[in-house]
């Protein structure tokens, strides 16, 4: 699309974040479905912190060290946000039940609600972006 301007980049980031929200919905549903399974460990999706780190590395104006040889490792590498993907991780650190299961239904329900609200917010933002584009084209 228009990746060279802020409109295209914003829509691309929203598109990727909405895809992650759908993945997170499936992971939370899997956690809830296995709430009574012995020794089941809940999963979570990590994405936003990696995306933030990549976006900050692109916009950082830090002065890098001078490289005197092409084999030297640069200090500040900029990360491309398009290379960042969601990571599904297992939570081995907590145990809430005696059977080794660490799924808390109340927590998972709140995470599901929060994820749904964030997804709806992103869809409204995308619609708003296209409405503004429509106003400019009229």
SEGUMI-295209 format. One record per residue: residue number from 1; residue in one letter; z, y negated, x negated of N, C-alpha, C in turn. Coordinates in steps of 0.02 Angstrom, whole numbers, m for minus. Layout:
// SEGUMI-295209
{NUM, 'a', {Z, Y, X}, {Z, Y, X}, {Z, Y, X}},
...
//
This chain:
// SEGUMI-295209
{1, 'x', {0, 59, m42}, {0, 0, 0}, {0, m62, m44}},
{2, 'x', {43, m110, m32}, {46, m172, m71}, {105, m170, m119}},
{3, 'x', {104, m127, m168}, {162, m119, m212}, {168, m176, m262}},
{4, 'x', {119, m220, m267}, {123, m274, m315}, {161, m335, m289}},
{5, 'x', {180, m334, m226}, {218, m391, m200}, {284, m367, m169}},
{6, 'x', {326, m413, m150}, {392, m395, m125}, {389, m360, m58}},
{7, 'x', {339, m376, m16}, {332, m344, 49}, {320, m269, 40}},
{8, 'x', {273, m252, m3}, {257, m181, m13}, {314, m143, m47}},
{9, 'x', {346, m175, m95}, {401, m143, m129}, {460, m131, m82}},
{10, 'x', {474, m181, m40}, {528, m174, 9}, {514, m117, 58}},
{11, 'x', {453, m114, 82}, {436, m60, 129}, {438, 8, 95}},
{12, 'x', {417, 12, 32}, {419, 75, m4}, {491, 98, m15}},
{13, 'x', {535, 52, m32}, {605, 70, m41}, {636, 91, 25}},
{14, 'x', {620, 56, 79}, {645, 75, 145}, {620, 144, 165}},
{15, 'x', {557, 157, 152}, {527, 222, 168}, {564, 278, 130}},
{16, 'x', {576, 268, 67}, {611, 319, 27}, {683, 328, 51}},
{17, 'x', {716, 273, 67}, {785, 276, 90}, {790, 309, 159}},
{18, 'x', {740, 298, 202}, {740, 331, 267}, {728, 406, 259}},
{19, 'x', {686, 426, 212}, {677, 497, 198}, {742, 530, 174}},
{20, 'x', {779, 494, 133}, {843, 519, 109}, {893, 524, 166}},
{21, 'x', {891, 477, 213}, {935, 480, 271}, {920, 542, 313}},
{22, 'x', {857, 561, 319}, {840, 622, 356}, {865, 684, 319}},
{23, 'x', {859, 684, 253}, {886, 739, 214}, {962, 742, 221}},
{24, 'x', {994, 685, 219}, {1067, 682, 225}, {1089, 708, 294}},
{25, 'x', {1049, 692, 346}, {1065, 718, 413}, {1064, 794, 414}},
{26, 'x', {1014, 823, 382}, {1010, 896, 379}, {1068, 927, 340}},
{27, 'x', {1087, 894, 285}, {1143, 919, 245}, {1208, 915, 284}},
{28, 'x', {1219, 860, 318}, {1280, 853, 358}, {1281, 904, 416}},
{29, 'x', {1223, 915, 447}, {1219, 966, 500}, {1234, 1035, 473}},
{30, 'x', {1211, 1050, 413}, {1225, 1113, 381}, {1300, 1120, 366}},
{31, 'x', {1330, 1065, 344}, {1403, 1067, 332}, {1441, 1081, 396}},
{32, 'x', {1422, 1048, 450}, {1456, 1057, 514}, {1446, 1128, 540}},
{33, 'x', {1385, 1155, 532}, {1371, 1222, 556}, {1411, 1275, 519}},
{34, 'x', {1429, 1261, 457}, {1467, 1310, 417}, {1540, 1291, 410}},
{35, 'x', {1566, 1254, 457}, {1636, 1231, 453}, {1685, 1289, 455}},
{36, 'x', {1668, 1345, 484}, {1713, 1402, 489}, {1694, 1459, 441}},
{37, 'x', {1645, 1450, 400}, {1623, 1501, 353}, {1671, 1504, 294}},
{38, 'x', {1699, 1562, 279}, {1745, 1566, 222}, {1709, 1550, 155}},
{39, 'x', {1744, 1514, 112}, {1721, 1496, 45}, {1658, 1453, 44}},
{40, 'x', {1641, 1422, 101}, {1583, 1377, 102}, {1604, 1310, 71}},
{41, 'x', {1562, 1283, 28}, {1575, 1218, m3}, {1526, 1167, 26}},
{42, 'x', {1553, 1111, 48}, {1511, 1060, 79}, {1464, 1029, 27}},
{43, 'x', {1408, 1004, 50}, {1360, 970, 7}, {1356, 897, 25}},
{44, 'x', {1332, 858, m21}, {1321, 787, m10}, {1257, 768, m45}},
{45, 'x', {1228, 711, m25}, {1166, 687, m54}, {1180, 622, m92}},
{46, 'x', {1162, 620, m155}, {1169, 560, m197}, {1101, 530, m208}},
{47, 'x', {1094, 466, m190}, {1030, 433, m201}, {1039, 358, m214}},
{48, 'x', {1081, 326, m175}, {1085, 253, m177}, {1108, 227, m244}},
{49, 'x', {1155, 260, m277}, {1178, 236, m342}, {1124, 241, m394}},
{50, 'x', {1084, 294, m393}, {1028, 301, m440}, {974, 249, m426}},
{51, 'x', {961, 236, m363}, {912, 184, m345}, {936, 116, m368}},
{52, 'x', {999, 101, m358}, {1027, 37, m379}, {1021, 29, m455}},
{53, 'x', {1037, 82, m492}, {1032, 79, m564}, {960, 67, m587}},
{54, 'x', {911, 99, m553}, {841, 90, m571}, {818, 19, m555}},
{55, 'x', {838, m7, m497}, {817, m75, m479}, {849, m127, m525}},
{56, 'x', {911, m115, m545}, {943, m162, m592}, {911, m159, m661}},
{57, 'x', {888, m100, m681}, {857, m95, m747}, {789, m129, m748}},
{58, 'x', {754, m131, m691}, {690, m166, m687}, {698, m241, m691}},
{59, 'x', {752, m266, m661}, {761, m339, m657}, {806, m367, m711}},
{60, 'x', {833, m323, m753}, {879, m349, m804}, {840, m388, m857}},
{61, 'x', {865, m445, m874}, {834, m487, m924}, {870, m482, m991}},
{62, 'x', {904, m425, m1002}, {942, m417, m1064}, {895, m413, m1124}},
{63, 'x', {919, m441, m1177}, {881, m440, m1239}, {889, m372, m1271}},
{64, 'x', {834, m339, m1286}, {837, m274, m1318}, {838, m280, m1393}},
{65, 'x', {862, m229, m1426}, {862, m228, m1499}, {792, m218, m1524}},
{66, 'x', {777, m247, m1581}, {711, m240, m1611}, {702, m170, m1638}},
{67, 'x', {647, m138, m1623}, {632, m72, m1648}, {588, m78, m1710}},
{68, 'x', {611, m51, m1765}, {573, m55, m1827}, {529, 5, m1838}},
{69, 'x', {540, 58, m1797}, {500, 118, m1804}, {486, 144, m1734}},
{70, 'x', {427, 171, m1722}, {410, 195, m1655}, {450, 256, m1634}},
{71, 'x', {483, 289, m1681}, {525, 347, m1665}, {596, 327, m1645}},
{72, 'x', {613, 264, m1652}, {679, 242, m1632}, {686, 244, m1557}},
{73, 'x', {747, 256, m1535}, {761, 259, m1463}, {780, 189, m1440}},
{74, 'x', {744, 163, m1389}, {762, 96, m1365}, {829, 96, m1328}},
{75, 'x', {865, 40, m1332}, {930, 35, m1300}, {923, 27, m1225}},
{76, 'x', {880, m16, m1203}, {873, m31, m1132}, {805, m7, m1107}},
{77, 'x', {806, 51, m1076}, {744, 77, m1046}, {744, 57, m973}},
{78, 'x', {689, 30, m950}, {685, 15, m879}, {664, 78, m842}},
{79, 'x', {697, 91, m788}, {682, 149, m746}, {638, 127, m688}},
{80, 'x', {591, 169, m670}, {549, 154, m612}, {583, 182, m550}},
{81, 'x', {591, 140, m500}, {626, 162, m439}, {589, 218, m404}},
{82, 'x', {524, 223, m416}, {484, 276, m384}, {498, 345, m413}},
{83, 'x', {528, 347, m473}, {546, 411, m503}, {614, 437, m481}},
{84, 'x', {652, 396, m446}, {719, 415, m424}, {712, 456, m360}},
{85, 'x', {747, 513, m360}, {745, 556, m302}, {816, 574, m280}},
{86, 'x', {823, 600, m220}, {889, 620, m195}, {913, 682, m232}},
{87, 'x', {978, 686, m240}, {1009, 743, m272}, {1061, 773, m225}},
{88, 'x', {1053, 837, m211}, {1102, 871, m167}, {1154, 903, m213}},
{89, 'x', {1217, 884, m202}, {1271, 909, m244}, {1323, 944, m202}},
{90, 'x', {1354, 995, m231}, {1407, 1032, m198}, {1474, 1003, m218}},
{91, 'x', {1520, 1002, m170}, {1587, 976, m182}, {1633, 1035, m195}},
{92, 'x', {1646, 1048, m259}, {1691, 1103, m278}, {1763, 1081, m287}},
{93, 'x', {1775, 1016, m285}, {1841, 991, m304}, {1893, 993, m248}},
{94, 'x', {1871, 992, m185}, {1918, 989, m130}, {1920, 1055, m92}},
{95, 'x', {1976, 1070, m64}, {1984, 1128, m20}, {2029, 1107, 37}},
{96, 'x', {2004, 1111, 98}, {2044, 1089, 154}, {2071, 1147, 195}},
{97, 'x', {2040, 1205, 191}, {2064, 1263, 229}, {2090, 1317, 181}},
{98, 'x', {2130, 1363, 209}, {2156, 1419, 169}, {2102, 1469, 149}},
{99, 'x', {2046, 1469, 185}, {1993, 1517, 171}, {1944, 1492, 118}},
{100, 'x', {1958, 1436, 85}, {1915, 1410, 32}, {1862, 1363, 57}},
{101, 'x', {1858, 1351, 121}, {1809, 1305, 150}, {1835, 1234, 143}},
{102, 'x', {1791, 1187, 125}, {1814, 1118, 117}, {1780, 1069, 165}},
{103, 'x', {1755, 1094, 221}, {1722, 1052, 271}, {1774, 1025, 320}},
{104, 'x', {1778, 959, 326}, {1821, 928, 375}, {1776, 900, 430}},
{105, 'x', {1784, 926, 491}, {1739, 908, 546}, {1742, 833, 562}},
{106, 'x', {1801, 803, 559}, {1807, 732, 574}, {1769, 690, 522}},
{107, 'x', {1777, 708, 459}, {1742, 671, 406}, {1667, 679, 413}},
{108, 'x', {1644, 740, 425}, {1572, 752, 432}, {1544, 717, 493}},
{109, 'x', {1583, 714, 547}, {1560, 678, 607}, {1553, 604, 593}},
{110, 'x', {1600, 576, 556}, {1596, 505, 539}, {1537, 492, 491}},
{111, 'x', {1525, 537, 445}, {1468, 530, 400}, {1402, 534, 438}},
{112, 'x', {1400, 578, 488}, {1340, 585, 529}, {1327, 521, 569}},
{113, 'x', {1380, 493, 598}, {1373, 430, 636}, {1351, 373, 590}},
{114, 'x', {1382, 368, 532}, {1363, 315, 485}, {1291, 322, 463}},
{115, 'x', {1270, 383, 449}, {1201, 395, 427}, {1152, 377, 483}},
{116, 'x', {1169, 393, 544}, {1125, 376, 601}, {1120, 301, 610}},
{117, 'x', {1176, 266, 604}, {1175, 193, 611}, {1135, 160, 555}},
{118, 'x', {1142, 186, 494}, {1103, 159, 439}, {1029, 170, 449}},
{119, 'x', {1010, 229, 475}, {940, 244, 488}, {912, 197, 542}},
{120, 'x', {950, 186, 595}, {927, 140, 647}, {920, 69, 621}},
{121, 'x', {966, 49, 578}, {961, m17, 547}, {898, m24, 505}},
{122, 'x', {883, 28, 467}, {822, 26, 426}, {759, 25, 468}},
{123, 'x', {758, 62, 524}, {699, 59, 567}, {690, m10, 598}},
{124, 'x', {745, m42, 616}, {740, m111, 642}, {716, m159, 589}},
{125, 'x', {738, m149, 527}, {716, m193, 473}, {641, m184, 460}},
{126, 'x', {617, m122, 462}, {545, m110, 453}, {506, m143, 509}},
{127, 'x', {529, m135, 570}, {495, m167, 627}, {496, m242, 620}},
{128, 'x', {551, m270, 596}, {555, m342, 585}, {506, m365, 532}},
{129, 'x', {499, m326, 479}, {451, m343, 426}, {380, m346, 454}},
{130, 'x', {362, m297, 495}, {294, m297, 523}, {285, m351, 576}},
{131, 'x', {338, m368, 612}, {334, m424, 659}, {322, m490, 623}},
{132, 'x', {355, m499, 566}, {343, m560, 527}, {272, m562, 500}},
{133, 'x', {246, m505, 478}, {177, m501, 455}, {129, m515, 512}},
{134, 'x', {145, m492, 571}, {104, m505, 630}, {102, m579, 646}},
{135, 'x', {160, m613, 639}, {162, m685, 651}, {118, m723, 601}},
{136, 'x', {118, m701, 539}, {78, m735, 488}, {3, m724, 503}},
{137, 'x', {m15, m665, 526}, {m85, m651, 539}, {m112, m685, 601}},
{138, 'x', {m68, m705, 646}, {m92, m739, 707}, {m111, m808, 691}},
//
